[in-house]
Amino acid sequence: MPSNRPFFFLRRRIPSVFSRFARVLCVAGLSWAGASAAAQPVPQVRLAEVTAESHPYTVWHCARLPIETRFLGSALEVKIAEESRILLQAMSASGARYAAPDDSGTEFWNKGAVANVTWSGQALPTCTEAGAVVTPFRASGNEPFWAIDYDGWQITLQQPGVPARSFDAQVAERRPDGLALQGKEGGETLRLDIGEGVCQDSMSGLMRPYAVTLHSGGQALQGCGGDPARLLQGVRWVLKSMGDAALAAPAWIEFLPEGRLAGHNGCNRLMGNYTITGEGITFGQLGTTRMACAPEAMAQGNAVDRYLSAVRGFSVDAEDTLILATGEGELVAKVEAGN
């Protein structure tokens, strides 16, 4: 949640950020009294206290990771967890791009309510404001089957025995937990209600991040939508148990963008990739470092690697619990405290 403390608290905690704040005031057209050596009188500027009330934050969700932004003059403050950075406007071919003046690996680049964020060289999952979705967005339901694809401009509807139909789409409603899309083509209309929440496909069992209702032809058809990876990305998952045994040595995994996996098995760091399909999830190209560990930690690390290689499905719940199912049993993980 945003802090109620004034912005100048950063001077005590992050001196470099406070010094950048001075530059922000200059960018905004302000100057410090006495900053100019020119003989001309220097206009006096009254510096008002910047608080969360005077300059409220906008919350973005980078999959499971929330971040906050707010404008300070023409600059942008980006806050992730307890770390805050000041970004200045930069050149871009489209959208609005902000970059850290002393860190080429940190930038915030948004096009409307969707943003790509890089933090210290690490790309975050695509970020969205409340009431927005990452496109292309796909949703589907069963009994009867239907599927839609939304590219930000059109909704394409597919149903058995009927040619695919495309509808010009616009956002009819934005809510803190979702949105509604309205589609029109000729005299035909449809509405798509999209709400955040773990949704499980009634046939495949695949978990997806949105519950979706399609209103078409006088029917209200239920289904699920969105990229399943967004249920997993943006946080660190701490492994708690494997089969019937609790893990003794700290172990964790992170689902990174573009199907990359990182983690630690309790003995060595691990890396690899993951693939989500309509049938579940698999891990591939798993590799680890080769550090020597205590026998117990070494045994755990080998077992974690073996379990991950055998994973075929996953489920998540509202309590931030992840279950990775294998033929040998389950790996159970929880979102790391503080995420």
C-alpha positions as CSV (number, residue, x, y, z in Angstrom):
1,M,0.0,0.0,0.0
2,P,1.2,3.6,-0.6
3,S,3.0,5.1,2.3
4,N,1.4,8.2,4.0
5,R,4.8,9.6,4.8
6,P,5.9,12.7,2.8
7,F,8.2,12.2,-0.2
8,F,11.2,13.8,1.6
9,F,11.6,10.7,3.8
10,L,13.6,9.3,0.9
11,R,16.4,11.6,1.8
12,R,17.0,9.7,5.0
13,R,16.7,6.3,3.3
14,I,17.9,6.7,-0.3
15,P,20.1,9.7,-0.7
16,S,20.6,9.1,-4.4
17,V,16.9,9.2,-5.0
18,F,16.5,12.5,-3.2
19,S,19.3,14.0,-5.3
20,R,17.4,12.9,-8.4
21,F,14.3,14.5,-6.9
22,A,16.2,17.9,-7.1
23,R,16.7,17.3,-10.8
24,V,13.0,16.4,-11.2
25,L,12.1,19.9,-9.9
26,C,14.3,21.4,-12.5
27,V,12.7,19.3,-15.2
28,A,9.3,20.5,-13.9
29,G,10.4,24.1,-14.4
30,L,11.4,24.8,-10.8
31,S,14.8,25.7,-9.4
32,W,16.4,25.8,-6.0
33,A,16.9,29.2,-4.4
34,G,20.5,30.1,-4.9
35,A,21.1,27.4,-7.5
36,S,22.0,29.9,-10.2
37,A,25.2,31.9,-10.2
38,A,23.8,34.4,-12.6
39,A,23.4,38.0,-11.6
40,Q,19.7,38.0,-12.3
41,P,17.5,37.7,-9.3
42,V,16.5,34.1,-8.7
43,P,12.7,33.5,-8.4
44,Q,11.9,32.0,-5.0
45,V,10.0,28.8,-5.2
46,R,7.9,27.4,-2.4
47,L,8.4,23.7,-2.1
48,A,5.2,21.9,-1.0
49,E,5.2,18.6,0.8
50,V,4.6,15.7,-1.5
51,T,2.4,13.1,0.0
52,A,0.3,10.1,-1.1
53,E,-2.7,12.4,-0.7
54,S,-1.4,15.3,-2.8
55,H,0.2,13.0,-5.4
56,P,-1.7,9.7,-5.3
57,Y,-0.2,6.5,-6.7
58,T,-1.6,4.4,-9.6
59,V,-1.4,0.7,-9.0
60,W,-0.3,-1.6,-11.8
61,H,-0.3,-5.4,-11.7
62,C,2.7,-7.1,-13.3
63,A,1.0,-10.5,-13.1
64,R,1.1,-11.2,-9.3
65,L,3.5,-8.3,-8.6
66,P,1.9,-4.9,-7.8
67,I,3.8,-1.8,-8.5
68,E,2.9,1.9,-8.0
69,T,3.5,5.0,-10.1
70,R,2.9,8.7,-9.7
71,F,3.8,11.9,-11.5
72,L,6.1,14.4,-9.9
73,G,6.1,17.3,-12.3
74,S,7.1,15.8,-15.7
75,A,9.0,12.9,-14.0
76,L,7.6,9.6,-12.9
77,E,8.2,7.9,-9.6
78,V,8.0,4.1,-9.7
79,K,7.8,2.1,-6.5
80,I,8.3,-1.6,-6.2
81,A,8.0,-3.0,-2.7
82,E,9.9,-0.5,-0.6
83,E,12.2,0.7,-3.3
84,S,11.4,4.0,-5.1
85,R,13.1,5.4,-8.2
86,I,12.6,8.6,-10.2
87,L,12.4,8.2,-14.0
88,L,12.6,11.0,-16.5
89,Q,10.8,11.2,-19.8
90,A,12.7,9.6,-22.7
91,M,12.3,9.4,-26.5
92,S,10.0,6.7,-27.8
93,A,8.4,5.8,-31.1
94,S,5.0,5.4,-29.5
95,G,3.5,5.5,-26.0
96,A,5.1,7.2,-23.0
97,R,8.6,6.0,-22.0
98,Y,10.4,7.0,-18.8
99,A,14.0,5.9,-18.0
100,A,16.2,6.2,-14.9
101,P,18.9,8.8,-15.6
102,D,21.7,6.8,-14.0
103,D,20.5,3.2,-14.8
104,S,20.0,2.2,-18.4
105,G,18.4,-1.1,-17.2
106,T,15.4,0.6,-15.5
107,E,12.5,2.0,-17.6
108,F,8.7,2.2,-17.6
109,W,7.1,2.2,-21.1
110,N,3.4,2.4,-21.3
111,K,0.8,2.5,-24.1
112,G,-2.4,3.4,-22.4
113,A,-3.3,1.0,-19.5
114,V,-0.6,-1.5,-20.4
115,A,3.1,-1.1,-19.6
116,N,6.4,-2.9,-20.1
117,V,8.7,-2.4,-17.1
118,T,12.4,-3.2,-16.7
119,W,13.9,-3.0,-13.2
120,S,17.7,-3.2,-12.9
121,G,17.9,-5.0,-16.2
122,Q,15.2,-7.5,-15.3
123,A,12.1,-7.5,-17.5
124,L,8.9,-7.8,-15.4
125,P,5.7,-9.5,-16.6
126,T,3.6,-7.2,-18.7
127,C,1.9,-4.7,-16.3
128,T,-1.7,-3.5,-16.5
129,E,-3.8,-0.9,-14.7
130,A,-7.1,-2.0,-13.0
131,G,-9.7,-2.6,-15.7
132,A,-7.3,-3.6,-18.4
133,V,-6.1,-6.9,-19.8
134,V,-3.0,-8.0,-21.8
135,T,-3.7,-8.5,-25.4
136,P,-4.1,-10.8,-27.3
137,F,-6.7,-12.0,-24.8
138,R,-8.3,-15.4,-25.3
139,A,-11.3,-16.9,-23.4
140,S,-13.4,-20.0,-23.9
141,G,-16.2,-22.0,-22.3
142,N,-17.8,-25.4,-22.6
143,E,-21.3,-26.9,-23.0
144,P,-21.8,-25.3,-25.4
145,F,-18.3,-24.6,-26.6
146,W,-17.3,-21.0,-27.5
147,A,-14.1,-19.1,-27.8
148,I,-13.2,-15.5,-28.3
149,D,-10.0,-13.6,-29.2
150,Y,-9.6,-9.9,-28.4
151,D,-6.7,-8.0,-29.9
152,G,-7.6,-4.6,-28.4
153,W,-9.7,-3.6,-31.4
154,Q,-11.9,-6.5,-32.4
155,I,-13.5,-9.5,-30.7
156,T,-13.5,-12.7,-32.9
157,L,-16.1,-15.3,-31.8
158,Q,-15.9,-18.9,-32.7
159,Q,-18.8,-21.4,-32.1
160,P,-19.3,-24.9,-33.6
161,G,-21.2,-25.0,-36.9
162,V,-21.0,-21.2,-37.3
163,P,-18.4,-19.2,-39.3
164,A,-16.1,-17.1,-37.1
165,R,-17.5,-13.6,-36.6
166,S,-15.6,-10.4,-35.8
167,F,-17.1,-7.5,-33.8
168,D,-15.7,-4.0,-33.4
169,A,-15.0,-3.8,-29.7
170,Q,-14.9,-1.0,-27.2
171,V,-14.5,-0.9,-23.4
172,A,-18.0,-0.5,-22.0
173,E,-17.0,-0.5,-18.3
174,R,-13.8,-0.6,-16.2
175,R,-13.8,-1.9,-12.6
176,P,-11.1,-2.4,-10.0
177,D,-11.5,-6.1,-10.6
178,G,-12.1,-6.3,-14.3
179,L,-13.9,-4.8,-17.3
180,A,-16.7,-5.3,-19.8
181,L,-16.3,-5.2,-23.6
182,Q,-19.0,-4.4,-26.0
183,G,-18.8,-5.8,-29.5
184,K,-21.0,-4.7,-32.5
185,E,-21.2,-6.0,-36.1
186,G,-24.1,-5.0,-38.2
187,G,-27.2,-5.4,-36.1
188,E,-25.6,-8.0,-33.8
189,T,-24.0,-7.2,-30.5
190,L,-22.3,-9.1,-27.7
191,R,-20.9,-8.3,-24.3
192,L,-17.9,-9.8,-22.6
193,D,-17.7,-9.5,-18.8
194,I,-14.2,-10.2,-17.5
195,G,-13.5,-10.4,-13.8
196,E,-10.2,-11.2,-11.9
197,G,-10.2,-14.5,-10.1
198,V,-8.8,-18.0,-10.4
199,C,-10.9,-19.8,-12.9
200,Q,-10.6,-23.5,-13.8
201,D,-11.6,-24.8,-17.2
202,S,-14.5,-27.3,-16.8
203,M,-13.0,-29.8,-19.3
204,S,-9.2,-29.5,-19.3
205,G,-8.8,-28.4,-15.6
206,L,-6.4,-25.6,-16.7
207,M,-6.3,-22.7,-14.3
208,R,-6.7,-19.2,-15.8
209,P,-6.6,-15.7,-14.2
210,Y,-10.1,-14.4,-15.2
211,A,-13.7,-15.6,-15.0
212,V,-15.5,-14.6,-18.2
213,T,-19.2,-14.4,-19.2
214,L,-20.1,-14.1,-22.8
215,H,-23.6,-12.5,-23.4
216,S,-24.6,-13.3,-26.9
217,G,-27.9,-14.3,-28.6
218,G,-29.8,-14.0,-25.4
219,Q,-27.5,-16.5,-23.6
220,A,-25.0,-15.9,-20.8
221,L,-22.2,-18.4,-21.3
222,Q,-19.6,-19.0,-18.6
223,G,-15.9,-19.6,-19.2
224,C,-12.3,-18.7,-18.3
225,G,-9.8,-16.4,-19.9
226,G,-6.3,-14.9,-19.9
227,D,-2.8,-16.2,-19.9
228,P,-2.4,-18.9,-17.2
229,A,1.3,-17.9,-16.7
230,R,0.0,-14.7,-15.1
231,L,-1.2,-16.8,-12.1
232,L,2.5,-17.8,-11.6
233,Q,4.6,-14.9,-12.6
234,G,5.8,-11.9,-10.6
235,V,6.5,-13.5,-7.2
236,R,8.8,-16.0,-5.6
237,W,7.3,-19.3,-4.7
238,V,8.8,-20.9,-1.6
239,L,8.7,-24.7,-1.7
240,K,7.2,-26.0,1.5
241,S,6.8,-29.8,1.0
242,M,7.5,-32.6,-1.5
243,G,5.3,-35.6,-1.4
244,D,4.6,-36.2,2.3
245,A,7.8,-34.6,3.6
246,A,8.5,-30.9,4.5
247,L,11.5,-29.4,3.0
248,A,14.3,-28.8,5.4
249,A,16.6,-26.5,3.4
250,P,15.2,-23.2,1.9
251,A,14.1,-23.7,-1.7
252,W,12.2,-21.6,-4.2
253,I,11.2,-21.1,-7.8
254,E,10.3,-18.1,-10.0
255,F,8.4,-18.1,-13.2
256,L,10.0,-15.4,-15.4
257,P,8.6,-13.9,-18.6
258,E,9.1,-15.8,-21.9
259,G,8.9,-19.2,-20.3
260,R,12.1,-18.9,-18.2
261,L,12.5,-20.6,-14.8
262,A,14.9,-19.6,-12.0
263,G,15.2,-21.0,-8.5
264,H,17.1,-22.8,-5.8
265,N,16.7,-26.5,-4.8
266,G,18.1,-26.1,-1.3
267,C,21.6,-26.9,-2.4
268,N,22.2,-25.3,-5.8
269,R,20.7,-22.6,-8.0
270,L,18.6,-24.0,-10.8
271,M,17.4,-22.7,-14.1
272,G,15.4,-23.9,-17.1
273,N,12.2,-23.2,-18.8
274,Y,8.5,-24.0,-18.5
275,T,5.7,-24.6,-21.0
276,I,2.0,-24.2,-20.2
277,T,-0.4,-26.0,-22.6
278,G,-4.1,-26.8,-22.5
279,E,-3.2,-30.0,-20.6
280,G,-1.0,-28.6,-17.9
281,I,2.6,-27.5,-17.3
282,T,6.0,-29.0,-18.0
283,F,9.6,-28.0,-17.1
284,G,12.5,-28.5,-19.5
285,Q,16.2,-27.9,-19.9
286,L,16.6,-27.9,-16.2
287,G,20.2,-27.3,-15.0
288,T,21.9,-26.5,-11.7
289,T,25.1,-25.1,-10.4
290,R,27.5,-27.7,-8.9
291,M,28.3,-26.5,-5.3
292,A,29.0,-29.1,-2.6
293,C,26.4,-29.1,0.2
294,A,25.7,-31.0,3.4
295,P,24.4,-34.6,2.6
296,E,20.8,-33.7,3.6
297,A,20.7,-30.6,1.4
298,M,22.3,-32.5,-1.5
299,A,19.6,-35.2,-1.2
300,Q,16.8,-32.6,-1.1
301,G,18.2,-30.8,-4.1
302,N,18.3,-34.0,-6.2
303,A,14.8,-34.8,-5.1
304,V,13.5,-31.3,-6.0
305,D,15.1,-31.6,-9.4
306,R,13.5,-35.0,-10.0
307,Y,10.1,-33.8,-9.0
308,L,10.3,-30.7,-11.2
309,S,11.3,-32.8,-14.2
310,A,8.1,-34.9,-13.6
311,V,5.6,-32.0,-13.2
312,R,2.6,-32.3,-15.4
313,G,0.0,-30.0,-13.9
314,F,-0.5,-27.1,-11.5
315,S,-3.2,-25.5,-9.4
316,V,-3.4,-22.3,-7.4
317,D,-5.9,-21.0,-4.8
318,A,-6.9,-17.8,-3.2
319,E,-4.5,-18.4,-0.3
320,D,-1.5,-18.1,-2.6
321,T,-0.7,-21.8,-2.6
322,L,0.7,-23.5,-5.6
323,I,0.5,-27.2,-6.1
324,L,2.7,-28.8,-8.8
325,A,1.5,-32.3,-9.5
326,T,3.8,-35.2,-10.5
327,G,3.4,-38.9,-10.8
328,E,5.3,-39.3,-7.5
329,G,3.3,-36.8,-5.5
330,E,3.0,-33.0,-5.1
331,L,5.3,-30.1,-4.7
332,V,3.6,-27.5,-2.6
333,A,4.7,-23.9,-2.6
334,K,3.6,-20.6,-1.0
335,V,4.1,-17.0,-2.2
336,E,7.1,-15.6,-0.4
337,A,6.1,-13.3,2.5
338,G,6.3,-9.7,1.5
339,N,5.1,-10.2,-2.1
